[in-house]
Amino acid sequence: MVICSNCGEKNDDSAKFCQECGTPLTKDLKITKDEKNGHKHYIYALTTIMGVILIILDSLGIISNLLLVPLGLILTMGGLIRLFPKIIRPKAILIGLIAFFVIQNILFILSVMYIGHLSISGQFSIFLISILISGSMAGYFSGKSYLNGCIIGLIIGMVYSIGFTMDYYSFIGGFMTLTIFGLTGGLIGVVIFRKNHSYKVLD
């Protein structure tokens, strides 16, 4: 497969002229499909790295801006989805993110109603439970692959660990704890999916 450098049309390897625009497909002008995809992968990787940097800058308090985290998440998710379309499932991630928001708010309301004022440790416990459940839901909708479930659960934990990062210590502690709970939730979700769809838990 040869791609015309002028119009982007796909042509047979033996073609001497582009069937769309007529441009001569000389050796210097030929772009293979793999080369074109390679260029795109560099762009997607750079986009992902830029997104992660923005999130870290805000999480550590180096640069504080309300737009940094949303922009960082958009860039990171957009890059990862393009780089790993078979692993990063947008539907599963979206369900996990929404589930966390709903579960966390329900638990918070119930806790305030029955317990009253919540300490920092109480709020963090709600976060952990919410991450575990939402990670499980994301893992379930990621399918039967343990790799997919782990990575998507990890992403859920990473996204919401941002709320507990105010300095280097909380960044390391909160990030590690919540991502581990997200990963565990993702694994649980895949196990449930396999049981419900008659797959072996281990194969």
C-alpha positions in Angstrom: 0.0 0.0 0.0 1.4 3.4 -1.1 -0.1 6.7 0.1 0.2 9.7 -2.2 2.1 12.5 -0.4 0.1 15.1 -2.3 -3.6 14.1 -1.6 -3.2 11.1 0.8 -4.9 8.7 -1.5 -4.1 5.0 -1.1 -2.6 3.3 -4.1 -1.3 -0.2 -5.0 2.4 -0.8 -4.4 3.0 -1.1 -8.2 1.3 2.2 -9.1 3.4 4.9 -10.7 0.8 7.6 -10.6 -1.8 8.5 -8.0 -5.2 7.3 -9.1 -6.9 10.3 -7.4 -4.7 13.4 -8.3 -2.3 11.9 -10.9 0.8 12.9 -9.0 3.8 10.7 -10.0 4.6 8.3 -7.2 8.3 8.5 -7.4 10.5 6.9 -4.8 11.0 10.2 -3.0 7.2 11.0 -2.9 6.0 7.5 -1.8 4.8 7.3 1.8 3.9 3.8 3.1 1.0 3.2 5.4 3.3 2.2 8.2 5.4 5.4 7.8 2.2 7.5 8.0 1.0 5.6 11.1 4.4 6.0 12.6 4.2 9.8 12.3 0.7 9.8 13.9 2.0 7.7 16.8 4.6 10.2 17.6 2.0 13.0 17.7 -0.3 10.9 19.9 2.6 10.0 22.2 3.6 13.7 22.5 -0.1 14.6 23.2 -0.3 12.0 26.0 3.0 13.2 27.5 1.9 16.9 27.4 -1.4 15.9 29.2 0.4 14.0 31.9 2.8 17.0 32.5 -0.1 19.4 32.8 -1.8 17.1 35.4 1.4 16.7 37.4 2.1 20.5 37.4 -1.3 21.2 38.9 -1.3 18.3 41.3 2.1 19.3 42.8 0.9 22.9 43.0 3.7 24.1 40.7 1.2 25.8 38.5 -2.4 26.3 39.8 -5.0 26.8 37.2 -8.6 25.3 37.0 -8.1 24.6 33.3 -4.9 22.5 33.7 -6.4 19.3 34.9 -9.4 19.1 32.4 -7.1 20.0 29.6 -4.5 17.5 30.8 -7.1 14.7 31.0 -8.4 15.5 27.5 -5.0 15.4 26.0 -3.9 12.2 27.9 -7.1 10.3 27.2 -7.2 11.4 23.6 -3.6 10.3 23.1 -4.0 6.9 24.9 -7.2 6.0 23.0 -5.4 6.6 19.7 -2.2 4.8 20.7 -4.0 1.8 22.3 -7.5 1.5 20.7 -7.7 -2.2 21.6 -6.9 -1.6 25.3 -8.3 1.8 26.2 -12.0 1.5 25.9 -13.7 5.0 26.0 -17.1 3.5 27.0 -15.6 1.7 30.0 -13.7 4.7 31.1 -16.7 7.0 30.8 -18.9 4.6 32.8 -16.2 4.3 35.5 -15.8 8.1 35.8 -19.6 8.7 36.0 -20.0 5.8 38.4 -17.4 7.3 40.7 -19.1 10.7 40.8 -22.5 9.2 41.5 -21.3 6.6 44.2 -19.1 9.2 45.9 -21.9 11.7 46.3 -24.4 9.0 47.5 -21.9 7.8 50.1 -21.1 11.4 51.2 -24.8 12.3 51.6 -25.5 9.1 53.6 -22.4 9.6 55.8 -23.4 13.2 56.6 -27.0 12.1 57.4 -26.0 9.3 59.7 -22.6 10.3 61.0 -22.5 14.0 60.7 -19.2 15.8 60.2 -16.6 13.8 58.2 -12.9 13.9 59.0 -10.3 13.8 56.3 -9.8 10.1 56.9 -13.6 9.6 56.5 -13.6 11.5 53.2 -10.6 9.5 52.0 -12.4 6.2 53.0 -15.4 7.3 50.8 -12.9 8.0 48.0 -11.4 4.5 48.3 -14.7 2.7 48.3 -15.9 4.8 45.3 -12.7 4.1 43.4 -13.0 0.4 44.1 -16.6 0.2 42.9 -16.3 2.5 39.9 -13.0 0.7 38.9 -15.0 -2.6 39.1 -17.7 -1.2 36.8 -15.1 0.1 34.3 -13.3 -3.2 34.4 -16.6 -5.1 33.8 -17.3 -3.0 30.6 -13.7 -3.4 29.4 -14.4 -7.0 28.6 -12.7 -10.3 29.4 -9.1 -9.1 29.2 -7.3 -8.7 32.5 -4.8 -6.3 30.9 -7.6 -4.1 29.7 -9.4 -4.2 33.1 -6.2 -3.4 35.0 -5.2 -0.5 32.8 -8.7 1.0 32.8 -9.1 0.6 36.5 -5.7 2.2 36.9 -6.8 5.2 34.9 -9.9 5.6 37.0 -7.7 5.7 40.1 -5.2 8.1 38.6 -7.9 10.5 37.4 -9.5 10.8 40.9 -6.2 10.7 42.8 -5.8 14.3 41.6 -8.2 15.5 44.2 -6.0 14.3 47.1 -2.7 15.8 45.8 -1.6 19.1 47.4 2.1 18.5 47.8 4.8 15.9 47.0 3.9 13.6 50.0 0.1 13.6 49.3 0.9 13.2 45.6 2.9 10.0 46.2 0.7 8.6 49.0 -2.7 9.5 47.5 -1.7 8.6 43.9 -0.3 5.2 44.9 -3.2 4.3 47.1 -6.0 5.3 44.8 -4.4 3.8 41.7 -3.9 0.5 43.5 -7.6 0.5 44.5 -8.6 1.4 40.9 -6.4 -1.4 39.5 -7.9 -3.9 42.0 -11.4 -2.7 41.1 -10.6 -3.3 37.4 -9.5 -6.8 38.1 -12.7 -7.5 40.1 -14.8 -6.2 37.3 -13.1 -8.5 34.7 -13.6 -11.5 37.0 -17.4 -10.7 37.3 -17.6 -10.3 33.5 -16.0 -13.6 33.0 -18.3 -15.4 35.4 -21.4 -13.8 33.9 -20.4 -14.7 30.4 -19.3 -18.2 31.0 -15.5 -17.6 30.6 -12.9 -19.3 32.8 -11.7 -17.0 35.5 -8.1 -18.0 34.6 -7.2 -19.1 31.1 
